[in-house]
Amino acid sequence: MQIKFNQLDLARVKATMAGVGKSAVPVMYRAINKTLGVTQTFAVKRIYTTLNLTQTRIRKDFSQNKALSVRVAGSLNAKGKPVGLASFIGTKELKRGGVSVKVHRAKPRTTLRHAFMAIGKTGSGLHVWERQHYGKQPFRPGFPYATLPDKYRYPLERLTGPRIEDEYAKPKVLDPTIQYANYSLGTNLESQLDYELSKLR
């Protein structure tokens, strides 16, 4: 998502700053950067109402391309791999076997009967896994799967949920986020203009 100025507002700010012998660039890039910050918070909260993740985890996949004095433009981006099921709030391994997980807040909790939780070999943290060999067979509570020979224990599939960037791109998130960004940019432009003029008083 790119943040753009209303051209009429921008022309007025430029004319005002030119009238006092100053550049409008500082007003513009600070307004953009303040808008990026509050817009990211808005987008994260929108996604939070849908996915059963913490706002901290959602925010992890966002980045801001901030404006500079030499580049008066900015953008808010989301990029990342599918979120591992272990990251969703309340994901737990059950004593009777399987893993309980809730991905979407509006949907019921699901039990994955053949799944288990373990640390990845590369030290990448805790994940939810499923043994592909047993994926289509009935789950047997208490069966010592971990003691089986490797050819039955592997390969493992890491189970994941949606990507944050895909949730961000959905109209129910992106459309109101763009509207909020446009409103905030106008407000921040006025605020930064007042700030610059106050330094001349």
PyMOL commands that place a pseudoatom at each C-alpha (Angstrom):
pseudoatom trace, name=CA, resn=MET, resi=1, chain=A, elem=C, hetatm=0, pos=[0.000, 0.000, 0.000]
pseudoatom trace, name=CA, resn=GLN, resi=2, chain=A, elem=C, hetatm=0, pos=[1.385, 3.373, -1.018]
pseudoatom trace, name=CA, resn=ILE, resi=3, chain=A, elem=C, hetatm=0, pos=[0.476, 6.581, 0.772]
pseudoatom trace, name=CA, resn=LYS, resi=4, chain=A, elem=C, hetatm=0, pos=[-0.254, 9.570, -1.448]
pseudoatom trace, name=CA, resn=PHE, resi=5, chain=A, elem=C, hetatm=0, pos=[-1.049, 13.210, -0.763]
pseudoatom trace, name=CA, resn=ASN, resi=6, chain=A, elem=C, hetatm=0, pos=[-4.218, 14.986, -1.738]
pseudoatom trace, name=CA, resn=GLN, resi=7, chain=A, elem=C, hetatm=0, pos=[-2.852, 17.298, -4.415]
pseudoatom trace, name=CA, resn=LEU, resi=8, chain=A, elem=C, hetatm=0, pos=[-4.892, 20.318, -3.305]
pseudoatom trace, name=CA, resn=ASP, resi=9, chain=A, elem=C, hetatm=0, pos=[-3.663, 19.989, 0.287]
pseudoatom trace, name=CA, resn=LEU, resi=10, chain=A, elem=C, hetatm=0, pos=[-0.114, 19.481, -0.925]
pseudoatom trace, name=CA, resn=ALA, resi=11, chain=A, elem=C, hetatm=0, pos=[-0.230, 22.569, -3.145]
pseudoatom trace, name=CA, resn=ARG, resi=12, chain=A, elem=C, hetatm=0, pos=[-1.494, 24.649, -0.231]
pseudoatom trace, name=CA, resn=VAL, resi=13, chain=A, elem=C, hetatm=0, pos=[1.293, 23.426, 2.056]
pseudoatom trace, name=CA, resn=LYS, resi=14, chain=A, elem=C, hetatm=0, pos=[3.928, 24.146, -0.583]
pseudoatom trace, name=CA, resn=ALA, resi=15, chain=A, elem=C, hetatm=0, pos=[2.559, 27.646, -1.136]
pseudoatom trace, name=CA, resn=THR, resi=16, chain=A, elem=C, hetatm=0, pos=[2.452, 28.334, 2.610]
pseudoatom trace, name=CA, resn=MET, resi=17, chain=A, elem=C, hetatm=0, pos=[6.037, 27.194, 3.174]
pseudoatom trace, name=CA, resn=ALA, resi=18, chain=A, elem=C, hetatm=0, pos=[7.269, 29.059, 0.102]
pseudoatom trace, name=CA, resn=GLY, resi=19, chain=A, elem=C, hetatm=0, pos=[5.634, 32.176, 1.505]
pseudoatom trace, name=CA, resn=VAL, resi=20, chain=A, elem=C, hetatm=0, pos=[7.909, 32.016, 4.555]
pseudoatom trace, name=CA, resn=GLY, resi=21, chain=A, elem=C, hetatm=0, pos=[10.967, 31.064, 2.529]
pseudoatom trace, name=CA, resn=LYS, resi=22, chain=A, elem=C, hetatm=0, pos=[11.023, 27.427, 3.618]
pseudoatom trace, name=CA, resn=SER, resi=23, chain=A, elem=C, hetatm=0, pos=[10.837, 24.058, 1.881]
pseudoatom trace, name=CA, resn=ALA, resi=24, chain=A, elem=C, hetatm=0, pos=[7.744, 21.909, 2.257]
pseudoatom trace, name=CA, resn=VAL, resi=25, chain=A, elem=C, hetatm=0, pos=[9.797, 18.694, 2.118]
pseudoatom trace, name=CA, resn=PRO, resi=26, chain=A, elem=C, hetatm=0, pos=[10.254, 18.263, 5.917]
pseudoatom trace, name=CA, resn=VAL, resi=27, chain=A, elem=C, hetatm=0, pos=[6.520, 18.732, 6.410]
pseudoatom trace, name=CA, resn=MET, resi=28, chain=A, elem=C, hetatm=0, pos=[5.778, 16.133, 3.788]
pseudoatom trace, name=CA, resn=TYR, resi=29, chain=A, elem=C, hetatm=0, pos=[8.150, 13.347, 4.781]
pseudoatom trace, name=CA, resn=ARG, resi=30, chain=A, elem=C, hetatm=0, pos=[7.377, 13.641, 8.498]
pseudoatom trace, name=CA, resn=ALA, resi=31, chain=A, elem=C, hetatm=0, pos=[3.658, 13.520, 7.736]
pseudoatom trace, name=CA, resn=ILE, resi=32, chain=A, elem=C, hetatm=0, pos=[4.166, 10.367, 5.677]
pseudoatom trace, name=CA, resn=ASN, resi=33, chain=A, elem=C, hetatm=0, pos=[6.212, 8.631, 8.363]
pseudoatom trace, name=CA, resn=LYS, resi=34, chain=A, elem=C, hetatm=0, pos=[3.746, 9.419, 11.137]
pseudoatom trace, name=CA, resn=THR, resi=35, chain=A, elem=C, hetatm=0, pos=[0.975, 8.116, 8.908]
pseudoatom trace, name=CA, resn=LEU, resi=36, chain=A, elem=C, hetatm=0, pos=[2.859, 4.897, 8.240]
pseudoatom trace, name=CA, resn=GLY, resi=37, chain=A, elem=C, hetatm=0, pos=[3.131, 4.230, 11.971]
pseudoatom trace, name=CA, resn=VAL, resi=38, chain=A, elem=C, hetatm=0, pos=[-0.530, 4.703, 12.824]
pseudoatom trace, name=CA, resn=THR, resi=39, chain=A, elem=C, hetatm=0, pos=[-1.676, 2.921, 9.665]
pseudoatom trace, name=CA, resn=GLN, resi=40, chain=A, elem=C, hetatm=0, pos=[0.401, -0.143, 10.510]
pseudoatom trace, name=CA, resn=THR, resi=41, chain=A, elem=C, hetatm=0, pos=[-1.230, -0.233, 13.942]
pseudoatom trace, name=CA, resn=PHE, resi=42, chain=A, elem=C, hetatm=0, pos=[-4.649, 0.013, 12.293]
pseudoatom trace, name=CA, resn=ALA, resi=43, chain=A, elem=C, hetatm=0, pos=[-3.918, -2.826, 9.833]
pseudoatom trace, name=CA, resn=VAL, resi=44, chain=A, elem=C, hetatm=0, pos=[-2.511, -5.078, 12.561]
pseudoatom trace, name=CA, resn=LYS, resi=45, chain=A, elem=C, hetatm=0, pos=[-5.638, -4.594, 14.652]
pseudoatom trace, name=CA, resn=ARG, resi=46, chain=A, elem=C, hetatm=0, pos=[-7.873, -5.414, 11.672]
pseudoatom trace, name=CA, resn=ILE, resi=47, chain=A, elem=C, hetatm=0, pos=[-6.048, -8.687, 11.097]
pseudoatom trace, name=CA, resn=TYR, resi=48, chain=A, elem=C, hetatm=0, pos=[-6.080, -9.388, 14.838]
pseudoatom trace, name=CA, resn=THR, resi=49, chain=A, elem=C, hetatm=0, pos=[-9.888, -9.413, 14.807]
pseudoatom trace, name=CA, resn=THR, resi=50, chain=A, elem=C, hetatm=0, pos=[-9.771, -12.263, 12.283]
pseudoatom trace, name=CA, resn=LEU, resi=51, chain=A, elem=C, hetatm=0, pos=[-6.730, -14.409, 13.091]
pseudoatom trace, name=CA, resn=ASN, resi=52, chain=A, elem=C, hetatm=0, pos=[-6.142, -15.935, 16.516]
pseudoatom trace, name=CA, resn=LEU, resi=53, chain=A, elem=C, hetatm=0, pos=[-2.651, -14.432, 16.786]
pseudoatom trace, name=CA, resn=THR, resi=54, chain=A, elem=C, hetatm=0, pos=[-1.114, -11.819, 19.050]
pseudoatom trace, name=CA, resn=GLN, resi=55, chain=A, elem=C, hetatm=0, pos=[-0.660, -8.354, 17.583]
pseudoatom trace, name=CA, resn=THR, resi=56, chain=A, elem=C, hetatm=0, pos=[3.078, -8.753, 18.177]
pseudoatom trace, name=CA, resn=ARG, resi=57, chain=A, elem=C, hetatm=0, pos=[3.193, -11.802, 15.881]
pseudoatom trace, name=CA, resn=ILE, resi=58, chain=A, elem=C, hetatm=0, pos=[1.124, -10.085, 13.200]
pseudoatom trace, name=CA, resn=ARG, resi=59, chain=A, elem=C, hetatm=0, pos=[3.314, -6.983, 13.353]
pseudoatom trace, name=CA, resn=LYS, resi=60, chain=A, elem=C, hetatm=0, pos=[6.416, -9.121, 12.787]
pseudoatom trace, name=CA, resn=ASP, resi=61, chain=A, elem=C, hetatm=0, pos=[5.547, -9.534, 9.083]
pseudoatom trace, name=CA, resn=PHE, resi=62, chain=A, elem=C, hetatm=0, pos=[4.970, -5.814, 8.465]
pseudoatom trace, name=CA, resn=SER, resi=63, chain=A, elem=C, hetatm=0, pos=[7.596, -3.352, 7.316]
pseudoatom trace, name=CA, resn=GLN, resi=64, chain=A, elem=C, hetatm=0, pos=[7.588, 0.357, 6.557]
pseudoatom trace, name=CA, resn=ASN, resi=65, chain=A, elem=C, hetatm=0, pos=[9.390, 1.945, 3.633]
pseudoatom trace, name=CA, resn=LYS, resi=66, chain=A, elem=C, hetatm=0, pos=[9.779, 5.355, 5.216]
pseudoatom trace, name=CA, resn=ALA, resi=67, chain=A, elem=C, hetatm=0, pos=[10.041, 8.671, 3.460]
pseudoatom trace, name=CA, resn=LEU, resi=68, chain=A, elem=C, hetatm=0, pos=[13.305, 10.618, 3.414]
pseudoatom trace, name=CA, resn=SER, resi=69, chain=A, elem=C, hetatm=0, pos=[14.241, 14.178, 2.545]
pseudoatom trace, name=CA, resn=VAL, resi=70, chain=A, elem=C, hetatm=0, pos=[15.504, 12.848, -0.802]
pseudoatom trace, name=CA, resn=ARG, resi=71, chain=A, elem=C, hetatm=0, pos=[12.505, 10.530, -1.357]
pseudoatom trace, name=CA, resn=VAL, resi=72, chain=A, elem=C, hetatm=0, pos=[9.171, 11.971, -0.305]
pseudoatom trace, name=CA, resn=ALA, resi=73, chain=A, elem=C, hetatm=0, pos=[7.178, 8.745, -0.564]
pseudoatom trace, name=CA, resn=GLY, resi=74, chain=A, elem=C, hetatm=0, pos=[6.434, 5.804, 1.668]
pseudoatom trace, name=CA, resn=SER, resi=75, chain=A, elem=C, hetatm=0, pos=[4.702, 2.458, 1.735]
pseudoatom trace, name=CA, resn=LEU, resi=76, chain=A, elem=C, hetatm=0, pos=[3.417, -0.106, 4.212]
pseudoatom trace, name=CA, resn=ASN, resi=77, chain=A, elem=C, hetatm=0, pos=[4.216, -3.696, 3.297]
pseudoatom trace, name=CA, resn=ALA, resi=78, chain=A, elem=C, hetatm=0, pos=[3.489, -7.176, 4.632]
pseudoatom trace, name=CA, resn=LYS, resi=79, chain=A, elem=C, hetatm=0, pos=[5.563, -10.168, 3.639]
pseudoatom trace, name=CA, resn=GLY, resi=80, chain=A, elem=C, hetatm=0, pos=[6.330, -13.548, 5.147]
pseudoatom trace, name=CA, resn=LYS, resi=81, chain=A, elem=C, hetatm=0, pos=[5.841, -17.291, 5.076]
pseudoatom trace, name=CA, resn=PRO, resi=82, chain=A, elem=C, hetatm=0, pos=[2.661, -19.028, 6.248]
pseudoatom trace, name=CA, resn=VAL, resi=83, chain=A, elem=C, hetatm=0, pos=[2.395, -18.718, 10.028]
pseudoatom trace, name=CA, resn=GLY, resi=84, chain=A, elem=C, hetatm=0, pos=[3.162, -21.937, 11.869]
pseudoatom trace, name=CA, resn=LEU, resi=85, chain=A, elem=C, hetatm=0, pos=[0.259, -23.362, 13.859]
pseudoatom trace, name=CA, resn=ALA, resi=86, chain=A, elem=C, hetatm=0, pos=[2.338, -23.224, 17.044]
pseudoatom trace, name=CA, resn=SER, resi=87, chain=A, elem=C, hetatm=0, pos=[2.160, -19.413, 16.865]
pseudoatom trace, name=CA, resn=PHE, resi=88, chain=A, elem=C, hetatm=0, pos=[-1.618, -19.302, 17.211]
pseudoatom trace, name=CA, resn=ILE, resi=89, chain=A, elem=C, hetatm=0, pos=[-2.940, -18.506, 20.670]
pseudoatom trace, name=CA, resn=GLY, resi=90, chain=A, elem=C, hetatm=0, pos=[-3.785, -21.564, 22.759]
pseudoatom trace, name=CA, resn=THR, resi=91, chain=A, elem=C, hetatm=0, pos=[-2.211, -24.184, 20.469]
pseudoatom trace, name=CA, resn=LYS, resi=92, chain=A, elem=C, hetatm=0, pos=[-1.409, -27.207, 22.661]
pseudoatom trace, name=CA, resn=GLU, resi=93, chain=A, elem=C, hetatm=0, pos=[-0.553, -30.867, 22.487]
pseudoatom trace, name=CA, resn=LEU, resi=94, chain=A, elem=C, hetatm=0, pos=[-3.229, -33.073, 24.038]
pseudoatom trace, name=CA, resn=LYS, resi=95, chain=A, elem=C, hetatm=0, pos=[-2.487, -35.850, 26.517]
pseudoatom trace, name=CA, resn=ARG, resi=96, chain=A, elem=C, hetatm=0, pos=[-4.692, -38.227, 24.571]
pseudoatom trace, name=CA, resn=GLY, resi=97, chain=A, elem=C, hetatm=0, pos=[-2.779, -37.401, 21.397]
pseudoatom trace, name=CA, resn=GLY, resi=98, chain=A, elem=C, hetatm=0, pos=[-3.019, -34.776, 18.705]
pseudoatom trace, name=CA, resn=VAL, resi=99, chain=A, elem=C, hetatm=0, pos=[-2.855, -31.001, 18.789]
pseudoatom trace, name=CA, resn=SER, resi=100, chain=A, elem=C, hetatm=0, pos=[-5.641, -28.527, 19.530]
pseudoatom trace, name=CA, resn=VAL, resi=101, chain=A, elem=C, hetatm=0, pos=[-5.505, -25.327, 17.470]
pseudoatom trace, name=CA, resn=LYS, resi=102, chain=A, elem=C, hetatm=0, pos=[-7.711, -22.333, 16.678]
pseudoatom trace, name=CA, resn=VAL, resi=103, chain=A, elem=C, hetatm=0, pos=[-6.657, -20.324, 13.621]
pseudoatom trace, name=CA, resn=HIS, resi=104, chain=A, elem=C, hetatm=0, pos=[-9.632, -17.998, 13.019]
pseudoatom trace, name=CA, resn=ARG, resi=105, chain=A, elem=C, hetatm=0, pos=[-11.322, -16.263, 15.923]
pseudoatom trace, name=CA, resn=ALA, resi=106, chain=A, elem=C, hetatm=0, pos=[-14.789, -16.760, 14.438]
pseudoatom trace, name=CA, resn=LYS, resi=107, chain=A, elem=C, hetatm=0, pos=[-14.314, -20.505, 13.913]
pseudoatom trace, name=CA, resn=PRO, resi=108, chain=A, elem=C, hetatm=0, pos=[-14.262, -23.347, 16.460]
pseudoatom trace, name=CA, resn=ARG, resi=109, chain=A, elem=C, hetatm=0, pos=[-11.116, -24.971, 17.815]
pseudoatom trace, name=CA, resn=THR, resi=110, chain=A, elem=C, hetatm=0, pos=[-9.865, -27.966, 15.808]
pseudoatom trace, name=CA, resn=THR, resi=111, chain=A, elem=C, hetatm=0, pos=[-8.078, -31.119, 16.974]
pseudoatom trace, name=CA, resn=LEU, resi=112, chain=A, elem=C, hetatm=0, pos=[-5.461, -32.490, 14.568]
pseudoatom trace, name=CA, resn=ARG, resi=113, chain=A, elem=C, hetatm=0, pos=[-5.387, -36.134, 15.606]
pseudoatom trace, name=CA, resn=HIS, resi=114, chain=A, elem=C, hetatm=0, pos=[-2.060, -37.106, 13.988]
pseudoatom trace, name=CA, resn=ALA, resi=115, chain=A, elem=C, hetatm=0, pos=[-0.150, -33.943, 14.830]
pseudoatom trace, name=CA, resn=PHE, resi=116, chain=A, elem=C, hetatm=0, pos=[2.404, -33.321, 17.560]
pseudoatom trace, name=CA, resn=MET, resi=117, chain=A, elem=C, hetatm=0, pos=[4.556, -30.418, 18.741]
pseudoatom trace, name=CA, resn=ALA, resi=118, chain=A, elem=C, hetatm=0, pos=[8.347, -30.365, 18.714]
pseudoatom trace, name=CA, resn=ILE, resi=119, chain=A, elem=C, hetatm=0, pos=[11.332, -28.065, 18.291]
pseudoatom trace, name=CA, resn=GLY, resi=120, chain=A, elem=C, hetatm=0, pos=[12.689, -27.893, 14.745]
pseudoatom trace, name=CA, resn=LYS, resi=121, chain=A, elem=C, hetatm=0, pos=[16.116, -29.397, 14.101]
pseudoatom trace, name=CA, resn=THR, resi=122, chain=A, elem=C, hetatm=0, pos=[17.484, -26.057, 12.923]
pseudoatom trace, name=CA, resn=GLY, resi=123, chain=A, elem=C, hetatm=0, pos=[16.564, -24.385, 16.202]
pseudoatom trace, name=CA, resn=SER, resi=124, chain=A, elem=C, hetatm=0, pos=[13.734, -22.498, 14.530]
pseudoatom trace, name=CA, resn=GLY, resi=125, chain=A, elem=C, hetatm=0, pos=[11.490, -22.863, 17.539]
pseudoatom trace, name=CA, resn=LEU, resi=126, chain=A, elem=C, hetatm=0, pos=[8.412, -24.873, 18.413]
pseudoatom trace, name=CA, resn=HIS, resi=127, chain=A, elem=C, hetatm=0, pos=[6.270, -26.152, 15.542]
pseudoatom trace, name=CA, resn=VAL, resi=128, chain=A, elem=C, hetatm=0, pos=[3.293, -28.404, 14.887]
pseudoatom trace, name=CA, resn=TRP, resi=129, chain=A, elem=C, hetatm=0, pos=[4.214, -31.433, 12.803]
pseudoatom trace, name=CA, resn=GLU, resi=130, chain=A, elem=C, hetatm=0, pos=[2.480, -34.363, 11.170]
pseudoatom trace, name=CA, resn=ARG, resi=131, chain=A, elem=C, hetatm=0, pos=[4.055, -37.617, 10.073]
pseudoatom trace, name=CA, resn=GLN, resi=132, chain=A, elem=C, hetatm=0, pos=[3.101, -38.017, 6.438]
pseudoatom trace, name=CA, resn=HIS, resi=133, chain=A, elem=C, hetatm=0, pos=[3.326, -41.802, 6.590]
pseudoatom trace, name=CA, resn=TYR, resi=134, chain=A, elem=C, hetatm=0, pos=[0.548, -41.959, 9.175]
pseudoatom trace, name=CA, resn=GLY, resi=135, chain=A, elem=C, hetatm=0, pos=[-1.455, -39.030, 7.907]
pseudoatom trace, name=CA, resn=LYS, resi=136, chain=A, elem=C, hetatm=0, pos=[-4.218, -41.204, 6.415]
pseudoatom trace, name=CA, resn=GLN, resi=137, chain=A, elem=C, hetatm=0, pos=[-4.280, -43.938, 9.048]
pseudoatom trace, name=CA, resn=PRO, resi=138, chain=A, elem=C, hetatm=0, pos=[-6.510, -43.903, 12.133]
pseudoatom trace, name=CA, resn=PHE, resi=139, chain=A, elem=C, hetatm=0, pos=[-4.792, -42.333, 15.135]
pseudoatom trace, name=CA, resn=ARG, resi=140, chain=A, elem=C, hetatm=0, pos=[-3.874, -44.805, 17.894]
pseudoatom trace, name=CA, resn=PRO, resi=141, chain=A, elem=C, hetatm=0, pos=[-3.784, -43.149, 21.340]
pseudoatom trace, name=CA, resn=GLY, resi=142, chain=A, elem=C, hetatm=0, pos=[-0.737, -44.180, 23.350]
pseudoatom trace, name=CA, resn=PHE, resi=143, chain=A, elem=C, hetatm=0, pos=[1.057, -45.724, 20.370]
pseudoatom trace, name=CA, resn=PRO, resi=144, chain=A, elem=C, hetatm=0, pos=[4.835, -45.043, 20.639]
pseudoatom trace, name=CA, resn=TYR, resi=145, chain=A, elem=C, hetatm=0, pos=[5.241, -43.324, 17.263]
pseudoatom trace, name=CA, resn=ALA, resi=146, chain=A, elem=C, hetatm=0, pos=[8.540, -41.756, 18.373]
pseudoatom trace, name=CA, resn=THR, resi=147, chain=A, elem=C, hetatm=0, pos=[10.118, -45.192, 18.795]
pseudoatom trace, name=CA, resn=LEU, resi=148, chain=A, elem=C, hetatm=0, pos=[9.418, -46.319, 15.242]
pseudoatom trace, name=CA, resn=PRO, resi=149, chain=A, elem=C, hetatm=0, pos=[12.281, -46.628, 12.719]
pseudoatom trace, name=CA, resn=ASP, resi=150, chain=A, elem=C, hetatm=0, pos=[13.072, -43.444, 10.789]
pseudoatom trace, name=CA, resn=LYS, resi=151, chain=A, elem=C, hetatm=0, pos=[11.424, -44.705, 7.621]
pseudoatom trace, name=CA, resn=TYR, resi=152, chain=A, elem=C, hetatm=0, pos=[8.088, -44.601, 9.466]
pseudoatom trace, name=CA, resn=ARG, resi=153, chain=A, elem=C, hetatm=0, pos=[8.738, -41.440, 11.466]
pseudoatom trace, name=CA, resn=TYR, resi=154, chain=A, elem=C, hetatm=0, pos=[9.766, -39.314, 8.484]
pseudoatom trace, name=CA, resn=PRO, resi=155, chain=A, elem=C, hetatm=0, pos=[9.176, -37.270, 6.428]
pseudoatom trace, name=CA, resn=LEU, resi=156, chain=A, elem=C, hetatm=0, pos=[7.477, -34.716, 8.655]
pseudoatom trace, name=CA, resn=GLU, resi=157, chain=A, elem=C, hetatm=0, pos=[5.237, -31.940, 7.418]
pseudoatom trace, name=CA, resn=ARG, resi=158, chain=A, elem=C, hetatm=0, pos=[5.220, -28.627, 9.310]
pseudoatom trace, name=CA, resn=LEU, resi=159, chain=A, elem=C, hetatm=0, pos=[1.629, -27.467, 9.612]
pseudoatom trace, name=CA, resn=THR, resi=160, chain=A, elem=C, hetatm=0, pos=[0.825, -23.818, 9.005]
pseudoatom trace, name=CA, resn=GLY, resi=161, chain=A, elem=C, hetatm=0, pos=[-1.980, -21.304, 8.777]
pseudoatom trace, name=CA, resn=PRO, resi=162, chain=A, elem=C, hetatm=0, pos=[-2.424, -18.350, 6.395]
pseudoatom trace, name=CA, resn=ARG, resi=163, chain=A, elem=C, hetatm=0, pos=[0.187, -15.730, 5.537]
pseudoatom trace, name=CA, resn=ILE, resi=164, chain=A, elem=C, hetatm=0, pos=[-0.142, -12.269, 7.062]
pseudoatom trace, name=CA, resn=GLU, resi=165, chain=A, elem=C, hetatm=0, pos=[0.382, -10.665, 3.658]
pseudoatom trace, name=CA, resn=ASP, resi=166, chain=A, elem=C, hetatm=0, pos=[-2.605, -12.561, 2.258]
pseudoatom trace, name=CA, resn=GLU, resi=167, chain=A, elem=C, hetatm=0, pos=[-4.812, -11.392, 5.122]
pseudoatom trace, name=CA, resn=TYR, resi=168, chain=A, elem=C, hetatm=0, pos=[-3.564, -7.837, 4.619]
pseudoatom trace, name=CA, resn=ALA, resi=169, chain=A, elem=C, hetatm=0, pos=[-4.479, -7.969, 0.917]
pseudoatom trace, name=CA, resn=LYS, resi=170, chain=A, elem=C, hetatm=0, pos=[-8.098, -8.937, 1.578]
pseudoatom trace, name=CA, resn=PRO, resi=171, chain=A, elem=C, hetatm=0, pos=[-10.579, -6.121, 0.842]
pseudoatom trace, name=CA, resn=LYS, resi=172, chain=A, elem=C, hetatm=0, pos=[-12.022, -6.270, 4.374]
pseudoatom trace, name=CA, resn=VAL, resi=173, chain=A, elem=C, hetatm=0, pos=[-8.586, -5.307, 5.703]
pseudoatom trace, name=CA, resn=LEU, resi=174, chain=A, elem=C, hetatm=0, pos=[-6.961, -3.342, 2.891]
pseudoatom trace, name=CA, resn=ASP, resi=175, chain=A, elem=C, hetatm=0, pos=[-9.887, -1.104, 1.903]
pseudoatom trace, name=CA, resn=PRO, resi=176, chain=A, elem=C, hetatm=0, pos=[-10.511, 0.399, 5.374]
pseudoatom trace, name=CA, resn=THR, resi=177, chain=A, elem=C, hetatm=0, pos=[-6.747, 0.605, 5.921]
pseudoatom trace, name=CA, resn=ILE, resi=178, chain=A, elem=C, hetatm=0, pos=[-6.345, 2.741, 2.791]
pseudoatom trace, name=CA, resn=GLN, resi=179, chain=A, elem=C, hetatm=0, pos=[-9.230, 4.970, 3.879]
pseudoatom trace, name=CA, resn=TYR, resi=180, chain=A, elem=C, hetatm=0, pos=[-7.690, 5.377, 7.310]
pseudoatom trace, name=CA, resn=ALA, resi=181, chain=A, elem=C, hetatm=0, pos=[-4.260, 6.144, 5.799]
pseudoatom trace, name=CA, resn=ASN, resi=182, chain=A, elem=C, hetatm=0, pos=[-5.690, 8.858, 3.542]
pseudoatom trace, name=CA, resn=TYR, resi=183, chain=A, elem=C, hetatm=0, pos=[-7.513, 10.490, 6.446]
pseudoatom trace, name=CA, resn=SER, resi=184, chain=A, elem=C, hetatm=0, pos=[-4.449, 10.274, 8.708]
pseudoatom trace, name=CA, resn=LEU, resi=185, chain=A, elem=C, hetatm=0, pos=[-2.146, 11.696, 6.051]
pseudoatom trace, name=CA, resn=GLY, resi=186, chain=A, elem=C, hetatm=0, pos=[-4.274, 14.816, 5.727]
pseudoatom trace, name=CA, resn=THR, resi=187, chain=A, elem=C, hetatm=0, pos=[-4.389, 15.247, 9.502]
pseudoatom trace, name=CA, resn=ASN, resi=188, chain=A, elem=C, hetatm=0, pos=[-0.640, 14.704, 9.894]
pseudoatom trace, name=CA, resn=LEU, resi=189, chain=A, elem=C, hetatm=0, pos=[0.125, 17.086, 7.046]
pseudoatom trace, name=CA, resn=GLU, resi=190, chain=A, elem=C, hetatm=0, pos=[-1.773, 19.842, 8.874]
pseudoatom trace, name=CA, resn=SER, resi=191, chain=A, elem=C, hetatm=0, pos=[-0.060, 18.969, 12.143]
pseudoatom trace, name=CA, resn=GLN, resi=192, chain=A, elem=C, hetatm=0, pos=[3.418, 19.084, 10.642]
pseudoatom trace, name=CA, resn=LEU, resi=193, chain=A, elem=C, hetatm=0, pos=[2.663, 22.335, 8.851]
pseudoatom trace, name=CA, resn=ASP, resi=194, chain=A, elem=C, hetatm=0, pos=[1.588, 23.922, 12.139]
pseudoatom trace, name=CA, resn=TYR, resi=195, chain=A, elem=C, hetatm=0, pos=[4.754, 22.611, 13.771]
pseudoatom trace, name=CA, resn=GLU, resi=196, chain=A, elem=C, hetatm=0, pos=[7.029, 24.137, 11.117]
pseudoatom trace, name=CA, resn=LEU, resi=197, chain=A, elem=C, hetatm=0, pos=[5.229, 27.481, 11.272]
pseudoatom trace, name=CA, resn=SER, resi=198, chain=A, elem=C, hetatm=0, pos=[5.393, 27.510, 15.084]
pseudoatom trace, name=CA, resn=LYS, resi=199, chain=A, elem=C, hetatm=0, pos=[9.198, 27.466, 14.883]
pseudoatom trace, name=CA, resn=LEU, resi=200, chain=A, elem=C, hetatm=0, pos=[9.083, 30.782, 13.023]
pseudoatom trace, name=CA, resn=ARG, resi=201, chain=A, elem=C, hetatm=0, pos=[7.001, 32.622, 15.608]
for i in range(1, 201): cmd.bond("trace and resi %d" % i, "trace and resi %d" % (i + 1))
show_as sticks, trace
zoom trace
